[in-house]
Amino acid sequence: MSFRKQTGNMYDWVTHTWNVIKGKCQHDCLYCYMKIWGELKPLRFDEKEMGRVLGSDNFIFVGSSTDMWAKDVPDIWIQKVLRHCFDYRRNEYLFQSKNPQRFITMQGSIGVNCTLGTTIETNRDYKISNAPKIIDRTKSIRECKTQVICHTMVTIEPIIDFDLYEFVDLIKLAAPHWVNIGADSKNHGLPEPSYQKVIELIEALKKFTEVRKKSNLERLKKVY
């Protein structure tokens, strides 16, 4: 099923996920949960999903299994997905990408009932993916806030060890409407901050944005 109710350690405000664009993600993040399925098939568009009834009054995470905004995804695929979402305007939609610059190039097709998000795990360069650089994601999501009329968010998940003041300045530059913070749920052996350091980060972020804390952060309290 490509359209399903939210389960597991997803955002608690998301009701459903919907995946039309499937297959191996160009970003190849070390911690990607899709890797539990082994080697993924090449990128593809599931045409039968264009007949999917998305209902109403749902908050749908579109593209939760692969980054549908990565550079190698054809424009026409994204446009088809956005048009189908537009047909169900009584829903809200989350689009999340480590290539948020593409949100701006597609802004004419993105509705006001959408939230645009990007992942910023740390301020440090740990070489954990092939995604655009953290500073580029930061600047692009900030630009989305002024160029595209909808909400923006930053997810710091999985949170990776950071330099407090530099990281706070980075999120401030991104200027999201809210920040999600969560830990590595699948124990990929990432360099993680102490729980106390995470609390210091949360308190600093609360001074200029909303912070939504994931329950999986509790593991850091036990480990560190």
N, C-alpha and C positions, 0 to 999 in steps of 0.2 A: 504493500500500500504506500503510495506516494503522498496521500493526504491523510493525516492521522492526528488524533488528539495528542496533545503534549503529554509526555511521560518522562520519568527519570529526572535528571539534573538540569532541566531546561530552565529558562527564565520563567518565574512563576506567574507573570502577567501574559505570557503567550498561551493561547488555547490550542492552537494547531500548528503543524508544520506541513509544508507543501513543497515537493521537489519535482520539477519538470526537467531541469538540466542536471544530468547525472554523469558519474564517471570520475576519473582521476583528476584531481585539482592541480593546476599548474604550480600552486604555491608550496605544496608538499611539506606542510608544517610537521615538525617532529612529533607534536602531541596530538595530531588530528585523530579524533575518535573513529573515523571511518577506516583507519588502518587495522582495526580488529577484524575486518573482513578479508584481509590479505591484499593481494595485488588487484587493484580496481580496473574495470574495463575503461577503454578510451572515452573521452568526453562525448556525450550524445544528448539529443533532444528527444524526450518521450512525448511524441505527438498525441498519444491517446489521452494525456492529461489535459489537453485543451477542451475536453468535454467534461471536465470535473466541475461539479456544483460546489461552490465555496461557501454557500449559505450566507448568513448575516449575523452581525453582532459578535463576530469572532476577531481575535487578534492572531494573525497568521504569520509565522516566520517562514518567508519564502526563500528557499535555497539553503536549507540548514545542513545539507549533506555534501555540498561542494560550493565553492565561491563562484556564483553565477555571474560575477562582475569582473572576473580575472581577464587578463588581456587576450587570452586565446579563445574566449567565448564570442561567437558571432553576434553582432548587433541585432540581427533579425530575431534570434532566439530570445534575447532579453526583451525586445519590443513586443513579441507575442505574449510573453508572461505578463508584462505590464498591462497590456490591453485586456487580458482576461481578468486581472485584478480590478481594472476599471469597471468591468461589467458587474462587479459585486462591491459597489461603493459603500455599502453599509458595514463593511468590515474595516479593520485597521490592519496594516501590514508592516512587518519588520523586514528590511533589507540590510544585510550586514556583509561588509567586504573589507579585505585588506588592500583593496585597490579603489578607495573611495573617490579618486579623481574621476572615475567613470560615472559616478552619480551625476556629476556636473555636466558631462557631455550628454547625458540622457535626461536632463532636468525637465524638458518639455513633456516627457511621458510619465513623470512621477507625480502622483496625486498628493493632495494635502493630508490625506489619511494615512500617510506612510511615515515611518520612523527610519532614519538612515543611521547606521552604526558602523564603527570600525573597531578593530582590536588593537590595543596598545598595551602589551604585556609588561613593559619595562622601559626605562630610558636608555638601557644599555644595549649594545650590539652583541648578542649571543650567537648569531648565525644559526637560528633554529628553523628558518624557512627560506623560500625563494620569493617571498612577498616583497612589495615595495618597502623602502626604508621607513622606519618609524616616524622620522621627521616629515616625510612626504605624506604619510597617512594623516598625521596631525594637521598639517596645513590644509589638506584637502577637505577634511571633515569640518574644519572651521569655515572654509569657503562655502561648503554646503549650507551652513546655517544662514548665510546671507544671500546665496544664489538660488537655493531651492527652498520653497516655502513649506517646510515640515519640520518635525522634531529631529534632533540629532542626539546620538549617544556614543559613549566610549565604553567598551568593555575591557576591563583589566582581568582577563581570565584566559588561561591560567596566569595568575600573578607570578612574576619572576623577580628575583632579587633586584633591587633598584637603589638609586641614590635619591634620598628623600626630597631635597630641595629642587634638584634638577627634574625629578619626575613630576612634582607638583607644578612646576613652571610649564612643563610640557602639556599637562592636562589643561592648565589654564589657557594655554595657547589654542588648544583644540576647541575650547569654549562649548562643551556639550550641554544639552539641557539636563542630562543626568549621566551618572557613571555607574556601571555594574562592576562589582569586584568579586572574584571567585578564585578558588584554588584549583590545582591540577587534580581532577577526580580519578584519573587512571594511573597515577603514580609512574610517570615517565622519567623520573629521576632528574627533573629540572632543578636548577639552582633556585631555591625558594627563600623568601625573607622570613624573619621570625614573626610570630603573631603580634608581638608588641610593635614591631616596625609597621605592620599592616594597620594597626589601630592608629598609629601616628599619622599615617598617610590618609586614612579615612577622616580623621579630625581636621586635617589641613584642607582636604577637598571640600568638606562641608561648609567651609567659609565662603565658597563661591558657586557651588553646584549641589544638586541632589545626589546622594549616594545610596545605591541599593546593594546591600550586602548579601552574598550567597551563604547558605548554611554550610557548604563544604569548606569554608574557612576555618571551621571548628577543628578540623584535622591538624591545622598548623599549631593550634593551642596545645595539642597533645605531643606533637613532634618537637617543637622548638620551645 
